[in-house]
Amino acid sequence: MIIAAVLAGGSGTRMGTSVPKQFLEIGGEPVIIRSIKAFLKNSEVDKCIVSVSSDYLKFTEELISEFIDSPKDIFVIEGGKTRGDTLFGVLAFMKENDMLTGSIVLTHDAVRPFITDRIINDNIEAAKKYGACNTCVRAVDTVLLSENGEYIDFVPDRNTVFHAQTPQSFDAEKLFALIKNTPKEIFDALTDGCSVFTYHKENVYIVQGENYNIKITYPDDIGRAENIIKQYFN
């Protein structure tokens, strides 16, 4: 079974809006709806789990009813306080509902609404073959490392640097087992599912992303998103 998990628990404080950024509209639709639709229209995806904060459970369900008419199952569940808690909650929900065994789970930021069929299909194939993968693009700019934020400590070779996007996709059972075998204090410090795999020295395959697969974070990203819709999604 192929499960898409759209993670939308963030408060969006950097956007400076009255509602979290995943509920802002671009191209006449809420950002989160665009992300969900991208997975639902892919023929390989069987079900979609949408994880949101408790304050927005009903609101999200209403949006889905308004904008989406799909024969595929969509489950709206409560997210955790951290991304790790949210990820574990998705996997626990899958286990409780007999969706974990033999499944691939694609975890995706709700605020990346420009996911494509090609990226989704490549994630599914890589997760089946390697057990874990992350969508990435090569760094264009030089990246600098600084411990104190004042002086440059190290300049890595740009050819070895990638910018991580989502989806991140996994053998769901393996990810669940690795999380359960990670000490809580370590797991709380890890940022995502790929971090869990690398902590356990498990390989994570790189899937090629797209430069327009942006994460909507700041106010000027809305204008960028509208331009991306006009250029790539009309």
N, C-alpha and C positions, 0 to 999 in steps of 0.2 A: 504494500500500500504506500502511496506517495502522499505525504501530508505537508501542506504549507502552513507555517506558523508565522502569522503577522504580529509582530511585537509592537504594541502601541501604548506602553505604560508611562511614557515620559510626560513631564509637565510643560515642557516647551518654554521655560522661563527666559531663555536667550532670545526668543522671538518677540517678547514684550507684548503679547496679545492676551485678550481676556479668556480665550480657550486654547488648549494645547495645539501645537502646530499641525498635528496629524488631522485635525478637524477643519483647518482652513481650506478654502476653496481655490482650486486652480483649474482653469478651463471649464468652469461651471460644475465641478464635482469636488467633494472633499478629498484631500490628499489620501487619506486612509482607504477610501472607496476605490481610488485608482490602483492602489497597491493590491487590494483584495481581488479586484477584477482581473488584474494581470495574471494571477495564479489560476483563477477559476476558468479562464478561457483556454488554459493550456490543457491539452488532452491527456497528459500524463498525470496530472494532479487529481487525486481522488477526493480529498476533503481539505477544508481550511479551518484552522483554529485562530481566532483573533483574541489576543490578550490585552486587556485595557485596565486602567485603574478603576477601583470600585465606584468612583463618582461618575464614571462615564459608561457603565455597563448598559443601562437602559438607552442612553443617547445613541450609543453605537448600534445597538439592535434596531433602533428606529431608523437610523441612516441606512443600514443594510436593507431593511424592508422597503425604504423609499427608492434606493438607487439600484438594487441588485435583484434580478430574477434569474436564479440559477437552480438547476436540478441537483447540484452538488451540495453536500452537507456543509454548513457553516456553523461553527460553535463559537460563541462569545463567552470568554471566561475571565475571571479576575486575575490581574497580574500581581507580581510581588513588589516589594519595596525596592529591590535592586534588579538589574538585568539577569543576574544569576538566579535569583529567586523566581523570576518570571519564566526563565528557561526551564528550570526544574519543575515548575508548576505545569507547563505545557506537557512535559514528558510524563509527569504523574497522571495528568488527565488522560493522556493517550493510554497509559497502562490500565487505568481504571475502566476505560471504555473499550478494551481489547483492540487497541490500534497500535500498540508498541511493537509486538513481535513481527519481525520480518519487514519492518517499515523503514522508509527513508523520510527524514524530516528536513524541510527547508526552512530555516529561520531567517526572517527578513524584517528589516526596519520598516515600520509603516510609513515613515517619512522619506522613503526612497520609492517614489511612485512610477519610476521609469524603467522598471525591470522588463526584460524582453523574453520572448519564447526561447531565443537562442541561449540566453544566460540560464534560464530555468532548466532547459534540456541538458545543457552542459553540466550543471550542478547535479542533476539526477544521475547522469552517467558516471560522473566522477565519484559521487558518494557511494554508488553501488560497487565501483571498482576498488576504491581506496579506503572507504569508510568515513572519510571526512574531507571537506574541501571548503575553500574560501574564495569568494569572488574578489579579484584585485585588478588594479591597473598599475602599470609602471610609473614611477615618479618622474615627472618632467623637470621639476625644479630640484636644485641641490638641497639636501636635507642636512641640517646642522643639529648636533646633540650638545646640550648644555645642562649641567647638573643644577646650577644656581640661577639660570636664566639671565645671567649677565655676561658670561664669557663662553666662548666656544670650546668645548672639550674634544669634540671629534667630528670629522666630516666623512661619513661613510661613502663608499663608491656608489654613485647614483644608479649604476646598472644593477645593483643588488637590492635596491629599495623599491618597495611597492606600497601603494595606498590601498588599504582594505575597504571593501564595500560589503554589501550583502546581496544575495543570500549567502549564508553559511549553511552547508548541508551535511547531514550525518546519517550513518547507520544508527537509528534511534535507540535500539537496545544497547549498543556499545556506549553511546554517549551517556545514557542513563546509568549504566554500570560504572563508568569512569567517574561521574559526578558523585555517586554514592561512595566511591573509594577515595575521594579527595577530602582531606581534613577540612573542616568547616572554615577555619581561619584562613586557609589557603584559597578555598573556593570563593569566599567572600571577596578576596582581593583580585580574583581573575575577572576578566572583562567580558568573556563570551565563551561559546562552546569550543572554538578553536583553541583558546587558551587552556581549556581543560585537556584537550588532546596533547598539546605541546608540553604541558606540565608532566604528563605521563609518558613523554618521549614517543608519542605516536605521530606518524607523519600526517601532514595536512596538505592536500594537493591544491595547487593554484589554478583557478578557473579565470579566464580572461573576462574582465568586466567591460564597461563602456564609460567614456569620460562624461557622458550625459546622465549616467546613473547616480545623480547627485543626492545628497542628504539635505533635505530642507531644514535649515537650522536658524538662519538669520533673516531679518526682514527683506534684504535685497535678493534672497534666494527665490522669493515669490516671482519677481520679475524674470529671473533666469528660467524658472520653471515654465512660465507662460511662453517664453521664447522657444524652449525645448519642445513644448507641445506643438507649436506652429511648425517647427523645423522637422521633427521626427515622427510625430504622432497624429498628424492630420491626414 
